[in-house]
Each structure stands twice: as structure tokens, then as C-alpha cells.
Amino acid sequence: MKLKILLFWISYLIALSAVGAAGLFIKKSASDFKASEGILVVVMAVFVLEAGRRYGSRHSVAAAVITAAAGVIFFFPLDIIGLSAVFVLAAVCAAAYVPVKALNDYNETLKDTDRKLEGRKEYLLRVKNASIKRAKQEDDQTEREVKEILPLYGAIKELSRAIKIGEIAEIIVEIMKKTIKNGFKIELEQVSFALIIKNDAGYKVQSSFGYDEEFLKEGEKALVQSVLKNAAKGSDIVYKQDISTEKQAAAVSIVKSVVYIPFYAENQLKGVLFLSSPKPALFTDKQIESLKILANQIAITLEKVYLYEEVEKMSVTDGLTGLYVHRYFQEKLENEIKRAARYGGNMAIVMCDIDFFKTINDTHGHLAGDQILKSMAMILKNNTTAVDTVARYGGEEFIIIMPDTDKDAAHARAVKIRKAVEAHDFRYKELHIKVTISMGVAVYPGDAITRRTLVEKADKALYKAKEAGRNRVVKAG
């Protein structure tokens, strides 16, 4: 820009000199000097206009002043130039300046408007780019949230099909693996979790992932107590991002972040999902919110499963004794015979009958008889294993299924039960009632290979025990 201005003024001075030289030449060759005045006015007016158009009013004013001064210098000393010529020249220069000034102001206004428009354009472009960026970020966030929600949606559908505690435990483990890996994009090697569910015996580890089986076997009780201590304080998820400084971290020094997810139904703690990781702050706040959604659905499903199992239990258990009913026994016996046949094992049944039960009812009343039946059921359950099935066969008769048990072992266990009954102090109110039991033992496949025949064999052995004097155990054969 400075170079252009310099060139302009050089051109201006050259033109001014040329006009002055032309004026001197005309003075010598003509008596009238008006021609040189006209040349000066026209040429210099062009430069004044051009100065204003290109470089602003300051240069236009300077060109006009210099032009006027040059006119005085060139022509005023000459005799032939009149004073009127000077005034004409000044008027012409002034007339040239006025439109130039107006044109320059108009140009400045246009330039200022252009600058404002350009600034507005840049601002709108920045707003547009920011809006596009924000929209893209929101789209990306929505996409991430959808990807996290989809596994949860699938999980809820899977949970709705569970009707057994065992089923729901397996489903929860698979759901957690899918959610953590596919939804949260976290490597499964960084996470371990244990599902603790409440049953009749209390809270137990129902299923787990990432924990050593030997560790769970030896430390299950301590783990359950620690988890319940942290999870039973409220219904919300407890997320500790780093427990390395806490006392309990000393037992498992590699654990940094832990999550306790309680499952409440009807204001009762039904279970807890415990997650741990050697990495601190493993989960984001958004992921914890997703886990809350999942926890609520698991709690609802657990409530449904508990209700289903309670109804099912009511349909297969005797209301008085709490033992399985006759129908369930028959189904269970059929399944155990098939299993023994498939794997080539033994299976025993022991039929039991309370001695002189009718006399007890007639002497002390049916309420006393009911109390004897309930006490007998308790003795039978306390003297059998978890794999055994104890049922009320009918009236004062009971029957026990002993899987993977031969005749001698079944007889020995039956003798132990008989002695426990004989030694028990049966009471009804202030009464002490002496009670004994007779038992018959039969085994598959040694005594029978069908359900009906096996029960008949055990019943005949029981009849022989009663014929022999009661309060004894007789083997079929």
C-alpha cells in the first residue's frame, strides 16, 4: 500500500511539472494564457479525484492544496494572468474536492458496511460450525447411550423368562458379561463379580465370574458378610472408586474399585451383585446409572421367581409337616430311577410308619397327633442329606429317597433315624409321649427296576418290621 501511494505522488509531481512546462511553452507561443490554465485544472482535477478514490480524503486534500499552490506559482507572477484566473483555479479545485470528499465518505460507509457484513458472516459461520460440532457430539453421545441400552433391553427380555433361582443366576452372569464387554466396552479380565442370593439357608454365592473357585469355597462366608455389610445400608448402588486406602482392601490388595448392587423387593434384600476390579474408577457415572436400571429389573424378576417358587413349593409340600407331598415323591422317584439307570448306580428308598399312631390320636387327640407328625418331619429332615428327598406318603407314613445309596448303607442310615426317633422327647403341652417308628428298605436295581415295584418292596419290608414287633428296620429281600 505504501509503495502504491509513493508511486502515485511521483506520478502526480511528474504530471504537475509537465503541466508547468506546458504552461511556459504556451506563454511564449500565445498571447492568451487560458489554455495552460485549462490544462492545469483538468489534469490536476483528475489526480485529486484519483487520490480521493484510492487513498482517502487526506491525500485528496493534499493533492488539491498542492494543485492550487502550483497554479499560483506558475501563473500569478505572469502579467497576462489575471487575478480572476487564480480565483477560477481555486474554485475549480474546491469544486473537485467536494465530490471527491462525498465519494470518499460514501466509499468509507460501504467499506464499513462490508466489514460489518463480513464480521457477521464470520460470526454466523462460527455459530454454524459450533452447532454442527455440538450436534455431532450429541449424536455420538446418543449412539453410545443406545449401544449401552441395547444390551440392557436384551437383558430385561432374558430375565423375564426366568422362573427358577438357578436360571436367573445363570442369566445374570451372562447379562453382566455382555453388558460390561459390549455395552461398557470394558475388558472382562478387568472385572470380577459374585451374585449373592437369599435362600432358605441364608445368603449364598449363587454364581460368580472371575473369582477362583478355591477362594470362594474357603472365603465365601467372609465375602458374603462383607458384601452384606456394605449393601444392606440402603437400596441404592454403592460405588467406591478406590478402596486401596481402606482397611478391607488389605485382604485383597489388588482390588481398587468396587460396586455393590442390592436387589430389594417388598423392602427386603433379596440379593446383591458384587463387582470388583484392580483398576480404580472403572465405571463412569452413566454406566452406574445403567447398572441401576438393570438392578431394578433383576429385583423385580427375583420377586417374581421367589413368588413362583413359593407357589410351586406350596403345591408340592405338605401344609402340616413341610415335607414333599405324595405326588411329588412319585415324580422324583421316577426321575431318580432313570438317572440311576443311565449312570449305572444304586438308589434306595426307606418307607417309615409311626407305631401306634391311631392310639396316640385316640388317647391325646388329633392336635397331639399333628404335633407328633410335625416333630417326626423335623427328625427325618435333620437326619437326611441335601440330596435326599423326604416326603409324607400319607397319614402317619413317610418315605425317603436316598440317591447313590446301596442297601447296607440305606439300612444303616435308617437305623440311625429310628434311634433318633426313639430317643426324642415328643411333647404336646405338658404331655410327654413315647413314639417309635418302623421302617422298610428297598433298593434299585437289586430289589426292583420299576417305580411301582420298588415302592411295593419297601412297603412289604415295612409290614414285616411291624409284624416282627415294630420299632425296627427291615431290608427287602
Beta strands, then each sheet from edge to edge (+ up, - down):
strand 1: 192-199
strand 2: 202-209
strand 3: 238-240
strand 4: 257-265
strand 5: 268-277
strand 6: 347-354
strand 7: 389-394
strand 8: 397-403
strand 9: 426-428
strand 10: 431-433
strand 11: 437-444
strand 12: 473-475
sheet 1: 2+ 1- 5+ 4- 3+
sheet 2: 7+ 8- 6+ 11- 12-
sheet 3: 9+ 10-
end
